[in-house]
Amino acid sequence: MDKERMDGRVIVITGGSSGMGAAMAKDFSKRGAKIAVYDLNKEKGQQIVDEIKAKGNIAEFFKVDVTNKQAIEDATNQVEIQLGPLTNWVNSAGISRMVPFLDCSEELWNLTLNVNLKATFLCCQVAISHMLNNGKGEIVNMCSLSGKKPSSWQTIYCASKFGVLGLTQSIAKEFADKNIRLNCICPGIVHTEMWDKLKYEYAKKRNLDPEEVLPYFEKQIPMHRLVDLQDVINAAVFLLTDNSSYLTGQSINLVGGEWMD
Ligand SMILES: NC(=O)c1ccc[n+]([C@@H]2O[C@H](COP(=O)([O-])OP(=O)(O)OC[C@H]3O[C@@H](n4cnc5c(N)ncnc54)[C@H](O)[C@@H]3O)[C@@H](O)[C@H]2O)c1
């Protein structure tokens, strides 16, 4: 049997309307998984789901604000009714801004910590309560190189992603003997909608033209390329399937050699 198939799996992907979440939703559905996309952006999420259905595969969109526990619980109960018992969850919803530390507002702190860290906590709680009933489960939390490596102008984002790592490791320990595994993916720069916006902020930080920002990073990275969506998909498939059955509380650095810890 192909060990990278995902037949019979029911996978929630938060942030599945865009970027890495959308790429994973499309890929996993081709491997036989049924996908539930949770996102605030209904229009883009519905487009992804329609694309998946047009290929004869199964997916549903749920408009969920992942900072709201009741909304996560309601959607997940619906997922189990419509798609079957939950087997996997990917927390990919996230936001990022680059702002000098002294200009960071309390509002930006609250928003970033809520979406990147609190929502991961809430989603893991809901996911695990279902997975315990189902006897097994695997969760992937999208962390970041910024979950390990500090960056000026990204203080709040780094704080949230360092938190995601500690959260994931601690939950992984608690449920290691319950057949529930949690791991992180820590990518460097992936050219998604997130960087379409961030490149303007980074350009200010380095006094570059926005169009020079991504080529500038490519030069700095030892492999001289950014992360491909396929790199993220490959790591996620590995972590969500039995290929990684002895891994929990770990993090895969997708950084082209930039960081080795
Ligand atoms: N792009 C990168 O370079 C990069 C690198 C490392 C880590 N990451 C992390 O990977 C994850 C995915 O990043 P991406 O580049 O695909 O981002 P993206 O901006 O393309 O997509 C993020 C999605 O999250 C959704 N979202 C935001 N707030 C939400 C909320 N409250 N409830 C529900 N959905 C919400 C957005 O609507 C969007 O569809 C994020 O956690 C990000 O921090 C990104």
PDBQT file of the ligand as one rigid body, heavy atoms in Angstrom, charges set to zero:
ROOT
HETATM    1  N1  LIG A 301       4.537  32.376   4.506  1.00  0.00    +0.000 N 
HETATM    2  C1  LIG A 301       5.620  32.195   5.240  1.00  0.00    +0.000 C 
HETATM    3  O1  LIG A 301       6.738  32.584   4.843  1.00  0.00    +0.000 OA
HETATM    4  C2  LIG A 301       5.545  31.481   6.561  1.00  0.00    +0.000 A 
HETATM    5  C3  LIG A 301       6.751  31.024   7.123  1.00  0.00    +0.000 A 
HETATM    6  C4  LIG A 301       6.693  30.333   8.335  1.00  0.00    +0.000 A 
HETATM    7  C5  LIG A 301       5.499  30.092   8.952  1.00  0.00    +0.000 A 
HETATM    8  N2  LIG A 301       4.337  30.541   8.384  1.00  0.00    +0.000 N 
HETATM    9  C6  LIG A 301       3.093  30.223   9.094  1.00  0.00    +0.000 C 
HETATM   10  O2  LIG A 301       2.386  29.270   8.318  1.00  0.00    +0.000 OA
HETATM   11  C7  LIG A 301       0.971  29.474   8.442  1.00  0.00    +0.000 C 
HETATM   12  C8  LIG A 301       0.350  29.681   7.069  1.00  0.00    +0.000 C 
HETATM   13  O3  LIG A 301       0.944  30.814   6.465  1.00  0.00    +0.000 OA
HETATM   14  P1  LIG A 301       0.568  31.278   4.988  1.00  0.00    +0.000 P 
HETATM   15  O4  LIG A 301       1.785  31.937   4.446  1.00  0.00    +0.000 OA
HETATM   16  O5  LIG A 301      -0.066  30.157   4.265  1.00  0.00    +0.000 OA
HETATM   17  O6  LIG A 301      -0.482  32.429   5.343  1.00  0.00    +0.000 OA
HETATM   18  P2  LIG A 301      -1.675  33.091   4.496  1.00  0.00    +0.000 P 
HETATM   19  O7  LIG A 301      -1.719  34.512   4.912  1.00  0.00    +0.000 OA
HETATM   20  O8  LIG A 301      -1.517  32.786   3.044  1.00  0.00    +0.000 OA
HETATM   21  O9  LIG A 301      -2.962  32.311   5.040  1.00  0.00    +0.000 OA
HETATM   22  C9  LIG A 301      -3.395  32.433   6.371  1.00  0.00    +0.000 C 
HETATM   23  C10 LIG A 301      -4.879  32.125   6.440  1.00  0.00    +0.000 C 
HETATM   24  O10 LIG A 301      -5.290  32.227   7.820  1.00  0.00    +0.000 OA
HETATM   25  C11 LIG A 301      -6.582  32.781   7.832  1.00  0.00    +0.000 C 
HETATM   26  N3  LIG A 301      -6.904  33.363   9.150  1.00  0.00    +0.000 N 
HETATM   27  C12 LIG A 301      -6.321  34.444   9.743  1.00  0.00    +0.000 A 
HETATM   28  N4  LIG A 301      -6.925  34.707  10.912  1.00  0.00    +0.000 NA
HETATM   29  C13 LIG A 301      -7.907  33.778  11.083  1.00  0.00    +0.000 A 
HETATM   30  C14 LIG A 301      -8.872  33.520  12.086  1.00  0.00    +0.000 A 
HETATM   31  N5  LIG A 301      -8.970  34.285  13.193  1.00  0.00    +0.000 N 
HETATM   32  N6  LIG A 301      -9.715  32.477  11.921  1.00  0.00    +0.000 NA
HETATM   33  C15 LIG A 301      -9.636  31.700  10.811  1.00  0.00    +0.000 A 
HETATM   34  N7  LIG A 301      -8.747  31.896   9.821  1.00  0.00    +0.000 NA
HETATM   35  C16 LIG A 301      -7.886  32.923   9.951  1.00  0.00    +0.000 A 
HETATM   36  C17 LIG A 301      -6.555  33.840   6.724  1.00  0.00    +0.000 C 
HETATM   37  O11 LIG A 301      -7.861  34.207   6.321  1.00  0.00    +0.000 OA
HETATM   38  C18 LIG A 301      -5.763  33.118   5.640  1.00  0.00    +0.000 C 
HETATM   39  O12 LIG A 301      -6.622  32.409   4.769  1.00  0.00    +0.000 OA
HETATM   40  C19 LIG A 301       0.821  30.670   9.381  1.00  0.00    +0.000 C 
HETATM   41  O13 LIG A 301       0.639  30.189  10.693  1.00  0.00    +0.000 OA
HETATM   42  C20 LIG A 301       2.159  31.390   9.266  1.00  0.00    +0.000 C 
HETATM   43  O14 LIG A 301       2.444  32.128  10.427  1.00  0.00    +0.000 OA
HETATM   44  C21 LIG A 301       4.340  31.243   7.218  1.00  0.00    +0.000 A 
ENDROOT
TORSDOF 0
